[in-house]
Amino acid sequence: MDRRAFLILLLLSCGGAGADRDAGPDAPEAMNISVLSLAFEPQGTALWVGTSHGAWRVDLRGGGQRRFGVEDGLASSAVVAILAASDGSVYMAHGMEQCGQGGCGVSRLLPDGKVVHLGEGLVDSRVIALAESPSGQVWLGTQSGAVRLDGPYTWTDFHDCKRSGSHCKPLWSYRVAGIAFGPDGSAYFAVDIQQIGVSPKPGGVARLSPDGLTDTWDSSDGLPANEAKAITVANGVVFAASSFGVARLSGDRWQQVLDSEWTSLAASPDGVWAVGPSGAVLVDITGKVRPFTEGLPSPQVRQVATYGTLACFGTAAGLACLDSRTGEWLRPM
């Protein structure tokens, strides 16, 4: 991937030309893009950018851009989570946006360009997280649990533990803000906080093993906070982010590696990226923390996505990418 391709990609953040669609009120040059979600296609040839004005596909080889919105069949313009799946489909989650009763669910863009909606039959159509397992199963994180899409919808309720007599306790919260997968096929869930009845109850981190058993952790197990915001697996190590720091799982305990607030994580060959209101840092495999802020369009970073050593950051003011090996920021001239 050459420098020209990267620069074309990054023109998305400040109104570059070359879009496949004609210009309009939602074109990059007509708005200040606030990035809500990011996802690389499996081969790294394109980057998907979710915003409050729809989703953009940026071709990293040819430099073309195309926007997808409600006029193309999406249930809502807000795309708070995005997944470019291995089968060529693109899943776009609409969060708390309302479409009649409940939320808008997920818009699935098929390889042939058709859009289908996933909503009816889900435990909750307010979807805020998306992930694909190594075996190709698509998972949704919702306001009421984690849903697996493999035929009839199945879901995981962390109110009831599934490993009797060992490390498991009810989390009493069902808002799944992030999903990641371990080398053994286990699914890890960042469980945030949700208002249940008259008082909020804490979340934590849950693990669903391939045999169907569940483990859970909260602040009594070393998590900086019970309200987990994001989760990832880097070099076989599980990391979870919260409003009070990032921790890594070691055995059945969590060890804190960062303090303050972090809202999104992504794995790289060099370690794990963490982003939040104060910028972006890379925690390398030795535990060293390397801050990167100079090339960001805004210090308020909402999302990070990685492909190899390339990390792309979605901020309140657009997009920027960095090669962590060279330290070079790639952005418009």
C-alpha positions in Angstrom: 0.0 0.0 0.0 1.7 3.2 -1.2 1.7 6.7 0.3 -0.6 8.0 -2.4 -3.3 5.5 -1.4 -3.0 6.5 2.2 -3.3 10.2 1.4 -6.4 9.6 -0.7 -7.9 7.6 2.2 -7.2 10.4 4.6 -8.9 13.1 2.4 -12.1 11.6 3.7 -11.5 13.5 7.0 -11.4 16.9 5.4 -13.4 16.9 2.2 -11.3 15.2 -0.4 -12.4 14.7 -4.0 -12.8 11.4 -5.9 -15.9 9.9 -4.4 -17.8 7.4 -6.5 -21.0 9.1 -5.5 -22.0 12.6 -6.7 -21.6 15.4 -4.1 -24.5 16.3 -1.9 -25.4 17.5 1.6 -23.7 14.4 3.1 -20.6 14.6 1.1 -17.3 15.0 3.0 -16.8 18.6 1.8 -20.2 19.6 3.1 -19.8 18.5 6.7 -17.3 18.1 9.6 -17.2 14.3 9.8 -17.4 12.8 13.3 -16.2 9.2 13.1 -18.2 6.7 15.1 -16.8 3.4 13.9 -14.0 1.9 11.8 -13.4 -1.5 10.2 -10.8 -2.8 7.7 -11.9 -5.3 5.1 -10.3 -8.7 5.8 -7.6 -8.3 3.1 -6.9 -4.7 4.2 -7.8 -3.3 0.7 -10.5 -1.0 2.0 -11.5 0.9 5.2 -15.1 1.3 6.3 -15.9 4.5 8.2 -19.2 4.8 10.1 -20.5 8.3 10.9 -23.7 10.0 11.9 -24.3 10.6 8.2 -23.9 7.0 6.9 -21.0 4.8 6.2 -18.1 5.4 3.7 -16.1 2.7 1.9 -12.6 4.0 1.1 -10.8 1.9 -1.6 -7.1 1.8 -0.5 -5.9 0.6 -3.9 -7.8 2.8 -6.3 -8.6 5.7 -4.0 -12.3 5.8 -4.7 -14.8 6.6 -2.0 -18.5 5.7 -1.8 -21.1 6.6 0.8 -24.0 4.4 1.9 -27.0 6.0 3.6 -30.7 5.5 4.1 -31.3 6.2 0.4 -29.3 3.0 -0.2 -31.4 0.9 2.2 -29.8 1.5 5.6 -32.2 1.5 8.5 -30.6 4.7 9.9 -27.8 7.1 9.0 -26.1 6.6 12.3 -23.5 3.8 12.1 -22.1 3.3 15.6 -20.5 -0.1 14.9 -19.3 -1.6 11.6 -18.0 -5.0 10.6 -16.6 -6.1 7.2 -17.1 -9.8 7.4 -15.2 -12.6 5.8 -18.1 -13.5 3.5 -18.0 -10.1 1.8 -21.0 -8.7 3.8 -20.8 -5.5 5.7 -22.8 -5.2 9.0 -23.7 -1.7 10.2 -25.2 -1.3 13.7 -27.4 1.7 14.5 -27.2 1.8 18.3 -30.0 3.5 20.0 -31.6 5.0 16.9 -35.3 4.4 16.8 -37.1 2.8 13.9 -40.7 2.3 15.0 -40.7 0.1 18.1 -37.3 -0.5 19.7 -34.0 0.2 17.9 -33.1 0.1 14.2 -31.1 -3.1 14.5 -28.4 -3.9 12.0 -28.2 -3.2 8.2 -26.4 -5.9 6.3 -24.9 -4.9 3.0 -24.6 -8.1 0.9 -21.9 -8.6 -1.7 -24.4 -8.1 -4.5 -25.3 -4.6 -3.1 -28.6 -5.6 -1.6 -29.4 -4.4 2.0 -31.2 -6.6 4.4 -32.3 -5.7 7.9 -31.7 -7.7 11.1 -34.0 -6.6 13.9 -37.0 -8.8 14.5 -36.2 -11.8 16.7 -33.2 -10.2 18.3 -33.2 -10.1 22.0 -32.7 -6.3 21.6 -32.6 -4.3 18.3 -30.5 -1.6 19.9 -27.1 -2.9 18.7 -23.9 -1.2 19.7 -21.1 -3.7 19.0 -20.2 -6.1 16.2 -17.6 -8.9 15.9 -16.8 -12.0 13.8 -15.3 -15.1 15.4 -12.4 -17.0 13.8 -15.0 -19.6 12.5 -17.0 -16.9 10.8 -19.9 -16.5 13.3 -21.1 -12.9 13.6 -21.9 -11.6 17.1 -23.9 -8.5 18.1 -23.5 -6.6 21.3 -26.9 -5.1 22.3 -28.5 -3.3 25.2 -29.8 -6.6 26.5 -27.0 -9.1 25.9 -24.9 -10.7 23.2 -26.5 -12.3 20.2 -25.0 -14.8 17.9 -26.3 -15.0 14.3 -26.1 -18.6 13.2 -29.6 -19.7 12.1 -32.1 -19.0 14.8 -30.8 -16.1 16.9 -29.2 -17.2 20.2 -28.1 -15.0 23.0 -26.0 -15.0 26.1 -27.5 -13.6 29.3 -24.8 -12.8 31.9 -27.4 -12.7 34.7 -27.0 -16.5 35.1 -23.6 -18.0 35.3 -22.8 -21.2 33.4 -19.9 -22.6 35.4 -21.1 -23.9 38.7 -18.7 -23.9 41.6 -15.9 -21.9 39.9 -15.0 -18.4 38.8 -18.4 -17.0 37.8 -20.8 -14.5 39.3 -23.9 -12.7 37.9 -22.9 -9.4 36.3 -26.4 -7.9 36.6 -26.0 -5.9 33.5 -26.5 -6.8 29.9 -25.2 -3.9 27.8 -22.5 -5.5 25.7 -20.2 -2.7 24.5 -17.5 -4.9 22.9 -16.7 -8.4 21.8 -13.3 -10.2 21.1 -12.1 -13.7 20.6 -9.2 -15.6 22.1 -6.9 -18.1 20.4 -8.9 -21.0 21.8 -12.1 -19.7 20.3 -13.5 -18.3 23.6 -15.6 -15.1 23.2 -14.9 -12.2 25.6 -17.5 -9.5 26.2 -17.1 -6.0 27.6 -20.3 -5.6 29.7 -21.1 -1.9 30.4 -23.7 -0.5 32.7 -27.5 -0.4 32.2 -30.3 1.1 34.2 -32.3 -1.8 35.6 -35.3 -0.8 37.7 -34.5 2.2 39.8 -30.7 1.9 40.1 -27.8 1.0 37.7 -26.0 -2.2 38.3 -22.4 -2.9 37.4 -21.0 -4.8 34.5 -17.6 -6.3 34.0 -16.0 -8.8 31.6 -17.5 -12.2 30.6 -16.0 -15.1 28.8 -18.0 -17.8 26.9 -15.8 -20.8 26.2 -16.3 -23.2 23.2 -17.9 -25.7 25.6 -20.6 -23.2 26.5 -19.4 -22.4 30.0 -19.1 -18.8 31.3 -16.6 -17.0 33.5 -17.0 -13.5 34.7 -14.9 -10.8 36.3 -15.5 -7.4 38.0 -13.6 -4.9 40.0 -13.1 -7.4 42.8 -10.9 -9.3 40.3 -8.7 -6.4 39.5 -10.7 -4.6 36.8 -10.2 -0.8 37.1 -14.0 -0.4 36.9 -17.0 -2.6 36.4 -18.2 -0.6 33.4 -16.2 -2.3 30.6 -16.2 -0.2 27.4 -14.1 -2.2 25.0 -12.1 -5.4 24.8 -9.5 -6.9 22.5 -7.0 -9.8 22.3 -3.4 -8.9 21.4 -0.7 -11.5 21.0 -3.0 -13.9 23.0 -3.5 -11.5 25.9 -6.9 -10.1 26.7 -7.2 -6.4 27.4 -10.3 -4.5 28.7 -10.9 -0.8 28.8 -13.1 1.3 31.2 -13.6 4.8 32.4 -10.8 4.3 35.0 -8.2 2.5 33.0 -7.1 -0.5 30.9 -6.2 -3.9 32.4 -4.8 -7.1 31.0 -6.0 -10.6 32.1 -3.3 -12.8 33.8 -4.7 -16.1 34.9 -7.9 -15.2 36.8 -6.8 -11.7 37.8 -6.6 -8.4 35.9 -3.5 -6.2 36.0 -3.9 -2.5 35.3 -1.7 -1.1 32.6 -3.3 2.4 32.0 -5.3 4.7 34.2 -7.8 7.4 33.1 -10.6 6.9 30.5 -10.3 4.7 27.4 -13.2 3.9 25.0 -11.8 1.7 22.2 -9.0 -0.9 21.9 -7.3 -2.6 18.9 -4.6 -5.2 18.7 -1.5 -4.8 16.6 1.7 -6.9 16.2 3.4 -4.4 18.5 0.9 -4.6 21.4 -2.5 -2.9 21.9 -3.8 0.5 21.0 -6.0 2.4 23.4 -7.9 5.6 22.6 -10.1 8.0 24.5 -10.7 11.6 25.3 -7.0 12.4 25.8 -5.7 10.8 22.6 -4.1 7.5 21.6 -1.4 5.3 23.2 0.3 2.1 22.2 1.1 -0.4 25.0 3.8 -2.5 23.5 4.6 -6.2 24.3 7.0 -5.1 27.0 4.4 -3.0 28.8 5.9 0.3 27.7 3.4 3.0 27.0 4.0 5.2 23.9 1.7 8.2 23.4 0.8 9.4 19.9 -1.0 12.7 19.6 0.8 15.0 17.2 -0.9 13.9 14.0 -4.5 13.5 15.3 -7.2 15.8 13.9 -8.6 16.0 17.4 -7.4 14.8 20.8 -10.8 13.3 21.4 -10.4 9.9 19.8 -13.5 7.7 19.6 -12.4 4.6 17.6 -9.3 2.8 16.5 -8.9 0.0 13.9 -5.7 -1.8 12.9 -4.4 -3.8 10.0 -0.9 -5.0 10.6 1.2 -2.1 11.9 -1.2 0.5 10.5 -3.6 2.1 13.0 -6.4 4.4 11.9 -8.1 6.7 14.4 -11.6 8.1 14.2 -11.9 11.4 16.0 -14.5 14.1 16.6 -12.9 16.0 13.7 -12.1 13.2 11.2 -9.6 10.5 10.4 -5.9 10.0 10.6 -3.6 6.9 10.3 -0.2 6.0 11.6 2.4 3.3 10.9 3.6 2.4 14.4 6.9 0.9 13.1 8.0 4.0 11.2 6.2 6.6 13.3 4.9 8.3 10.2 1.5 10.1 10.2 -0.2 9.9 6.9 -2.6 12.8 6.3 -3.5 15.4 3.6 -0.8 17.9 2.6 
